[in-house]
């Protein structure tokens, strides 16, 4: 499935989960109903700014419109990824905390 098809599939899925019609979604995005219909049929391609409006109207994060639920990663790969993120966050926060203490000492 290409990225455009995945986007369309997720847009429709989230719109239906939220119980929103194309017309309601268009109103929430300050757009015309026909534009939403064009996007969902693959005729129209939204800008990044409009994707943000769609996500906000659907009360989701924009990446969720491109998330492929069919791609599975192993528990080991997921754990390694989480550990990597955790390590980066700790390193980042440690540096910021150390900087804050240095600023306090010099105050």
Secondary structure, DSSP 8 states (H G I E B T S, - for coil): --HHHHHHHHHHHHHHHTT--HHHHHHHTT--HHHHHHHHHTS----HHHHHHHHHHHTS-GGGGT--TT----HHHHHHHHHHHHHHHHHHHHHHHHHHHHHHHT-
